[in-house]
Amino acid sequence: MNKDKLMIFLINHQGKIIGTLLGFFIGILLLTLGFIKTIILSICIVIGYHIGKKVDNKEDIVEFIERLINIQGKK
């Protein structure tokens, strides 16, 4: 029974899980030990999570990135 619940959880949150793992592993590849680099790793994980969340919600990632760039450009 627990295996079924785990599979349902993994299927429902696959984008967030994959995005978080990708952010984590990319961050690990780019970083070594240290406080500042650990902060950068955390940012990579958060970005990966949010991209994965967009995939789970079937939102357009390109539109999200364009919106993000436009917000940054207006400052």
Distance bins in CASP14 RR format, pairs under 12 A and 6 or more apart:
PFRMAT RR
TARGET T0000
AUTHOR 0000-0000-0000
RMODE 2
METHOD distances of the structure
MODEL  1
1 7 0 0 0 0 0 1 0 0 0 0 0
1 8 0 0 0 0 0 1 0 0 0 0 0
2 8 0 0 0 0 0 1 0 0 0 0 0
2 9 0 0 0 0 0 1 0 0 0 0 0
3 9 0 0 0 0 0 1 0 0 0 0 0
3 10 0 0 0 0 0 1 0 0 0 0 0
4 10 0 0 0 0 0 1 0 0 0 0 0
4 11 0 0 0 0 0 1 0 0 0 0 0
5 11 0 0 0 0 0 1 0 0 0 0 0
5 12 0 0 0 0 0 1 0 0 0 0 0
6 12 0 0 0 0 0 1 0 0 0 0 0
6 13 0 0 0 0 0 1 0 0 0 0 0
6 17 0 0 0 0 0 1 0 0 0 0 0
7 13 0 0 0 0 0 1 0 0 0 0 0
7 14 0 0 0 0 0 1 0 0 0 0 0
8 14 0 0 0 0 0 1 0 0 0 0 0
9 16 0 0 0 0 0 1 0 0 0 0 0
9 17 0 0 0 0 1 0 0 0 0 0 0
9 56 0 0 0 0 0 1 0 0 0 0 0
10 16 0 0 0 0 0 1 0 0 0 0 0
10 17 1 0 0 1 0 0 0 0 0 0 0
10 18 0 0 0 0 0 1 0 0 0 0 0
10 56 0 0 0 0 0 1 0 0 0 0 0
11 17 0 0 0 0 0 1 0 0 0 0 0
11 18 0 0 0 0 0 1 0 0 0 0 0
11 56 0 0 0 0 0 1 0 0 0 0 0
12 53 0 0 0 0 0 1 0 0 0 0 0
12 56 1 0 0 1 0 0 0 0 0 0 0
12 57 0 0 0 0 0 1 0 0 0 0 0
13 19 0 0 0 0 0 1 0 0 0 0 0
13 20 0 0 0 0 1 0 0 0 0 0 0
13 21 0 0 0 0 0 1 0 0 0 0 0
13 49 0 0 0 0 0 1 0 0 0 0 0
13 52 0 0 0 0 1 0 0 0 0 0 0
13 53 0 0 0 0 1 0 0 0 0 0 0
13 55 0 0 0 0 0 1 0 0 0 0 0
13 56 1 0 0 1 0 0 0 0 0 0 0
13 57 0 0 0 0 0 1 0 0 0 0 0
14 20 0 0 0 0 0 1 0 0 0 0 0
14 21 0 0 0 0 0 1 0 0 0 0 0
14 52 0 0 0 0 1 0 0 0 0 0 0
14 53 0 0 0 0 0 1 0 0 0 0 0
14 55 1 0 0 1 0 0 0 0 0 0 0
14 56 1 0 0 1 0 0 0 0 0 0 0
15 21 0 0 0 0 1 0 0 0 0 0 0
15 22 0 0 0 0 1 0 0 0 0 0 0
15 23 0 0 0 0 0 1 0 0 0 0 0
15 48 0 0 0 0 1 0 0 0 0 0 0
15 49 0 0 0 0 1 0 0 0 0 0 0
15 50 0 0 0 0 0 1 0 0 0 0 0
15 51 0 0 0 0 1 0 0 0 0 0 0
15 52 1 0 1 0 0 0 0 0 0 0 0
15 53 1 0 0 1 0 0 0 0 0 0 0
15 54 0 0 0 0 1 0 0 0 0 0 0
15 55 1 0 1 0 0 0 0 0 0 0 0
15 56 1 0 1 0 0 0 0 0 0 0 0
15 57 0 0 0 0 1 0 0 0 0 0 0
15 58 0 0 0 0 0 1 0 0 0 0 0
15 59 0 0 0 0 0 1 0 0 0 0 0
15 61 0 0 0 0 0 1 0 0 0 0 0
16 22 0 0 0 0 0 1 0 0 0 0 0
16 23 0 0 0 0 0 1 0 0 0 0 0
16 45 0 0 0 0 0 1 0 0 0 0 0
16 46 0 0 0 0 0 1 0 0 0 0 0
16 48 0 0 0 0 1 0 0 0 0 0 0
16 49 1 0 1 0 0 0 0 0 0 0 0
16 50 0 0 0 0 1 0 0 0 0 0 0
16 51 0 0 0 0 1 0 0 0 0 0 0
16 52 1 0 1 0 0 0 0 0 0 0 0
16 53 1 0 1 0 0 0 0 0 0 0 0
16 54 0 0 0 0 1 0 0 0 0 0 0
16 55 1 0 0 1 0 0 0 0 0 0 0
16 56 1 0 1 0 0 0 0 0 0 0 0
16 57 0 0 0 0 1 0 0 0 0 0 0
17 23 0 0 0 0 0 1 0 0 0 0 0
17 24 0 0 0 0 0 1 0 0 0 0 0
17 45 0 0 0 0 0 1 0 0 0 0 0
17 48 0 0 0 0 0 1 0 0 0 0 0
17 49 0 0 0 0 1 0 0 0 0 0 0
17 51 0 0 0 0 0 1 0 0 0 0 0
17 52 0 0 0 0 1 0 0 0 0 0 0
17 53 0 0 0 0 0 1 0 0 0 0 0
17 55 0 0 0 0 0 1 0 0 0 0 0
17 56 0 0 0 0 1 0 0 0 0 0 0
18 24 0 0 0 0 0 1 0 0 0 0 0
18 25 0 0 0 0 0 1 0 0 0 0 0
18 48 0 0 0 0 1 0 0 0 0 0 0
18 49 0 0 0 0 0 1 0 0 0 0 0
18 51 0 0 0 0 1 0 0 0 0 0 0
18 52 1 0 0 1 0 0 0 0 0 0 0
18 53 0 0 0 0 0 1 0 0 0 0 0
18 54 0 0 0 0 0 1 0 0 0 0 0
18 55 1 0 0 1 0 0 0 0 0 0 0
18 56 0 0 0 0 1 0 0 0 0 0 0
19 25 0 0 0 0 1 0 0 0 0 0 0
19 26 0 0 0 0 1 0 0 0 0 0 0
19 44 0 0 0 0 0 1 0 0 0 0 0
19 45 0 0 0 0 1 0 0 0 0 0 0
19 46 0 0 0 0 0 1 0 0 0 0 0
19 47 0 0 0 0 1 0 0 0 0 0 0
19 48 1 0 1 0 0 0 0 0 0 0 0
19 49 1 0 0 1 0 0 0 0 0 0 0
19 50 0 0 0 0 1 0 0 0 0 0 0
19 51 1 0 1 0 0 0 0 0 0 0 0
19 52 1 0 1 0 0 0 0 0 0 0 0
19 53 0 0 0 0 1 0 0 0 0 0 0
19 54 0 0 0 0 1 0 0 0 0 0 0
19 55 1 0 0 1 0 0 0 0 0 0 0
19 56 0 0 0 0 1 0 0 0 0 0 0
19 61 0 0 0 0 0 1 0 0 0 0 0
20 26 0 0 0 0 0 1 0 0 0 0 0
20 27 0 0 0 0 0 1 0 0 0 0 0
20 41 0 0 0 0 0 1 0 0 0 0 0
20 42 0 0 0 0 0 1 0 0 0 0 0
20 44 0 0 0 0 1 0 0 0 0 0 0
20 45 1 0 1 0 0 0 0 0 0 0 0
20 46 0 0 0 0 1 0 0 0 0 0 0
20 47 0 0 0 0 1 0 0 0 0 0 0
20 48 1 0 1 0 0 0 0 0 0 0 0
20 49 1 0 1 0 0 0 0 0 0 0 0
20 50 0 0 0 0 1 0 0 0 0 0 0
20 51 0 0 0 0 1 0 0 0 0 0 0
20 52 1 0 0 1 0 0 0 0 0 0 0
20 53 0 0 0 0 1 0 0 0 0 0 0
20 55 0 0 0 0 0 1 0 0 0 0 0
20 56 0 0 0 0 0 1 0 0 0 0 0
21 27 0 0 0 0 0 1 0 0 0 0 0
21 28 0 0 0 0 0 1 0 0 0 0 0
21 44 0 0 0 0 0 1 0 0 0 0 0
21 45 0 0 0 0 1 0 0 0 0 0 0
21 48 0 0 0 0 1 0 0 0 0 0 0
21 49 0 0 0 0 1 0 0 0 0 0 0
21 51 0 0 0 0 0 1 0 0 0 0 0
21 52 0 0 0 0 1 0 0 0 0 0 0
22 28 0 0 0 0 0 1 0 0 0 0 0
22 29 0 0 0 0 0 1 0 0 0 0 0
22 44 0 0 0 0 1 0 0 0 0 0 0
22 45 0 0 0 0 1 0 0 0 0 0 0
22 47 0 0 0 0 1 0 0 0 0 0 0
22 48 1 0 0 1 0 0 0 0 0 0 0
22 49 0 0 0 0 1 0 0 0 0 0 0
22 50 0 0 0 0 0 1 0 0 0 0 0
22 51 0 0 0 0 1 0 0 0 0 0 0
22 52 0 0 0 0 1 0 0 0 0 0 0
22 55 0 0 0 0 0 1 0 0 0 0 0
23 29 0 0 0 0 1 0 0 0 0 0 0
23 30 0 0 0 0 1 0 0 0 0 0 0
23 31 0 0 0 0 0 1 0 0 0 0 0
23 40 0 0 0 0 0 1 0 0 0 0 0
23 41 0 0 0 0 1 0 0 0 0 0 0
23 42 0 0 0 0 0 1 0 0 0 0 0
23 43 0 0 0 0 1 0 0 0 0 0 0
23 44 1 0 1 0 0 0 0 0 0 0 0
23 45 1 0 1 0 0 0 0 0 0 0 0
23 46 0 0 0 0 1 0 0 0 0 0 0
23 47 1 0 0 1 0 0 0 0 0 0 0
23 48 1 0 1 0 0 0 0 0 0 0 0
23 49 0 0 0 0 1 0 0 0 0 0 0
23 50 0 0 0 0 0 1 0 0 0 0 0
23 51 0 0 0 0 1 0 0 0 0 0 0
23 52 0 0 0 0 1 0 0 0 0 0 0
24 30 0 0 0 0 0 1 0 0 0 0 0
24 31 0 0 0 0 0 1 0 0 0 0 0
24 41 1 0 0 1 0 0 0 0 0 0 0
24 42 0 0 0 0 1 0 0 0 0 0 0
24 43 0 0 0 0 0 1 0 0 0 0 0
24 44 1 0 0 1 0 0 0 0 0 0 0
24 45 1 0 1 0 0 0 0 0 0 0 0
24 46 0 0 0 0 0 1 0 0 0 0 0
24 47 0 0 0 0 0 1 0 0 0 0 0
24 48 0 0 0 0 1 0 0 0 0 0 0
24 49 0 0 0 0 1 0 0 0 0 0 0
25 31 0 0 0 0 0 1 0 0 0 0 0
25 41 0 0 0 0 0 1 0 0 0 0 0
25 44 0 0 0 0 1 0 0 0 0 0 0
25 45 0 0 0 0 1 0 0 0 0 0 0
25 48 0 0 0 0 0 1 0 0 0 0 0
26 40 0 0 0 0 0 1 0 0 0 0 0
26 41 0 0 0 0 1 0 0 0 0 0 0
26 43 0 0 0 0 0 1 0 0 0 0 0
26 44 1 0 1 0 0 0 0 0 0 0 0
26 45 0 0 0 0 1 0 0 0 0 0 0
26 47 0 0 0 0 1 0 0 0 0 0 0
26 48 0 0 0 0 1 0 0 0 0 0 0
26 51 0 0 0 0 0 1 0 0 0 0 0
27 37 0 0 0 0 1 0 0 0 0 0 0
27 38 0 0 0 0 0 1 0 0 0 0 0
27 39 0 0 0 0 0 1 0 0 0 0 0
27 40 1 0 0 1 0 0 0 0 0 0 0
27 41 1 0 1 0 0 0 0 0 0 0 0
27 42 0 0 0 0 1 0 0 0 0 0 0
27 43 0 0 0 0 1 0 0 0 0 0 0
27 44 1 0 1 0 0 0 0 0 0 0 0
27 45 1 0 0 1 0 0 0 0 0 0 0
27 46 0 0 0 0 0 1 0 0 0 0 0
27 47 0 0 0 0 0 1 0 0 0 0 0
27 48 0 0 0 0 0 1 0 0 0 0 0
28 37 0 0 0 0 0 1 0 0 0 0 0
28 38 0 0 0 0 0 1 0 0 0 0 0
28 40 0 0 0 0 0 1 0 0 0 0 0
28 41 1 0 0 1 0 0 0 0 0 0 0
28 42 0 0 0 0 0 1 0 0 0 0 0
28 44 0 0 0 0 1 0 0 0 0 0 0
28 45 0 0 0 0 0 1 0 0 0 0 0
29 37 0 0 0 0 0 1 0 0 0 0 0
29 40 0 0 0 0 0 1 0 0 0 0 0
29 41 0 0 0 0 0 1 0 0 0 0 0
29 44 0 0 0 0 1 0 0 0 0 0 0
30 37 0 0 0 0 1 0 0 0 0 0 0
30 38 0 0 0 0 0 1 0 0 0 0 0
30 40 1 0 0 1 0 0 0 0 0 0 0
30 41 0 0 0 0 1 0 0 0 0 0 0
30 43 0 0 0 0 0 1 0 0 0 0 0
30 44 1 0 0 1 0 0 0 0 0 0 0
31 37 1 0 1 0 0 0 0 0 0 0 0
31 38 1 0 0 1 0 0 0 0 0 0 0
31 39 0 0 0 0 1 0 0 0 0 0 0
31 40 1 0 0 1 0 0 0 0 0 0 0
31 41 1 0 1 0 0 0 0 0 0 0 0
31 42 0 0 0 0 0 1 0 0 0 0 0
31 43 0 0 0 0 0 1 0 0 0 0 0
31 44 0 0 0 0 1 0 0 0 0 0 0
31 45 0 0 0 0 0 1 0 0 0 0 0
32 38 0 0 0 0 1 0 0 0 0 0 0
32 40 0 0 0 0 0 1 0 0 0 0 0
32 41 0 0 0 0 0 1 0 0 0 0 0
33 40 0 0 0 0 0 1 0 0 0 0 0
33 41 0 0 0 0 0 1 0 0 0 0 0
34 40 0 0 0 0 1 0 0 0 0 0 0
34 41 0 0 0 0 1 0 0 0 0 0 0
34 42 0 0 0 0 0 1 0 0 0 0 0
35 41 0 0 0 0 0 1 0 0 0 0 0
35 42 0 0 0 0 0 1 0 0 0 0 0
36 42 0 0 0 0 0 1 0 0 0 0 0
36 43 0 0 0 0 0 1 0 0 0 0 0
37 43 0 0 0 0 0 1 0 0 0 0 0
37 44 0 0 0 0 0 1 0 0 0 0 0
38 44 0 0 0 0 0 1 0 0 0 0 0
38 45 0 0 0 0 0 1 0 0 0 0 0
39 45 0 0 0 0 0 1 0 0 0 0 0
39 46 0 0 0 0 0 1 0 0 0 0 0
40 46 0 0 0 0 0 1 0 0 0 0 0
40 47 0 0 0 0 0 1 0 0 0 0 0
41 47 0 0 0 0 0 1 0 0 0 0 0
41 48 0 0 0 0 0 1 0 0 0 0 0
42 48 0 0 0 0 0 1 0 0 0 0 0
42 49 0 0 0 0 0 1 0 0 0 0 0
43 49 0 0 0 0 0 1 0 0 0 0 0
43 50 0 0 0 0 0 1 0 0 0 0 0
44 50 0 0 0 0 0 1 0 0 0 0 0
44 51 0 0 0 0 0 1 0 0 0 0 0
45 51 0 0 0 0 0 1 0 0 0 0 0
45 52 0 0 0 0 0 1 0 0 0 0 0
46 52 0 0 0 0 0 1 0 0 0 0 0
46 53 0 0 0 0 0 1 0 0 0 0 0
47 53 0 0 0 0 0 1 0 0 0 0 0
47 54 0 0 0 0 0 1 0 0 0 0 0
47 61 0 0 0 0 0 1 0 0 0 0 0
47 64 0 0 0 0 0 1 0 0 0 0 0
47 65 0 0 0 0 0 1 0 0 0 0 0
47 68 0 0 0 0 0 1 0 0 0 0 0
48 54 0 0 0 0 1 0 0 0 0 0 0
48 55 0 0 0 0 1 0 0 0 0 0 0
48 56 0 0 0 0 0 1 0 0 0 0 0
48 61 0 0 0 0 0 1 0 0 0 0 0
48 64 0 0 0 0 0 1 0 0 0 0 0
49 55 0 0 0 0 0 1 0 0 0 0 0
49 56 0 0 0 0 0 1 0 0 0 0 0
50 56 0 0 0 0 0 1 0 0 0 0 0
50 57 0 0 0 0 0 1 0 0 0 0 0
50 59 0 0 0 0 0 1 0 0 0 0 0
50 61 0 0 0 0 1 0 0 0 0 0 0
50 64 0 0 0 0 1 0 0 0 0 0 0
50 65 0 0 0 0 0 1 0 0 0 0 0
50 68 0 0 0 0 1 0 0 0 0 0 0
51 57 0 0 0 0 0 1 0 0 0 0 0
51 59 0 0 0 0 1 0 0 0 0 0 0
51 60 0 0 0 0 0 1 0 0 0 0 0
51 61 1 0 0 1 0 0 0 0 0 0 0
51 62 0 0 0 0 0 1 0 0 0 0 0
51 64 1 0 0 1 0 0 0 0 0 0 0
51 65 0 0 0 0 1 0 0 0 0 0 0
51 68 0 0 0 0 0 1 0 0 0 0 0
52 58 0 0 0 0 0 1 0 0 0 0 0
52 59 0 0 0 0 1 0 0 0 0 0 0
52 61 0 0 0 0 1 0 0 0 0 0 0
52 64 0 0 0 0 0 1 0 0 0 0 0
53 59 0 0 0 0 1 0 0 0 0 0 0
53 61 0 0 0 0 0 1 0 0 0 0 0
53 64 0 0 0 0 0 1 0 0 0 0 0
54 60 1 0 0 1 0 0 0 0 0 0 0
54 61 1 0 1 0 0 0 0 0 0 0 0
54 62 0 0 0 0 0 1 0 0 0 0 0
54 63 0 0 0 0 1 0 0 0 0 0 0
54 64 1 0 1 0 0 0 0 0 0 0 0
54 65 0 0 0 0 1 0 0 0 0 0 0
54 67 0 0 0 0 0 1 0 0 0 0 0
54 68 0 0 0 0 0 1 0 0 0 0 0
55 61 1 0 0 1 0 0 0 0 0 0 0
55 64 0 0 0 0 0 1 0 0 0 0 0
57 64 0 0 0 0 0 1 0 0 0 0 0
59 65 0 0 0 0 0 1 0 0 0 0 0
59 67 0 0 0 0 0 1 0 0 0 0 0
60 66 0 0 0 0 1 0 0 0 0 0 0
60 67 0 0 0 0 1 0 0 0 0 0 0
61 67 0 0 0 0 0 1 0 0 0 0 0
61 68 0 0 0 0 0 1 0 0 0 0 0
62 68 0 0 0 0 0 1 0 0 0 0 0
62 69 0 0 0 0 0 1 0 0 0 0 0
63 69 0 0 0 0 0 1 0 0 0 0 0
63 70 0 0 0 0 0 1 0 0 0 0 0
64 70 0 0 0 0 0 1 0 0 0 0 0
64 71 0 0 0 0 0 1 0 0 0 0 0
65 71 0 0 0 0 0 1 0 0 0 0 0
65 72 0 0 0 0 0 1 0 0 0 0 0
66 72 0 0 0 0 0 1 0 0 0 0 0
66 73 0 0 0 0 0 1 0 0 0 0 0
67 73 0 0 0 0 0 1 0 0 0 0 0
67 74 0 0 0 0 0 1 0 0 0 0 0
68 74 0 0 0 0 0 1 0 0 0 0 0
68 75 0 0 0 0 0 1 0 0 0 0 0
69 75 0 0 0 0 0 1 0 0 0 0 0
END
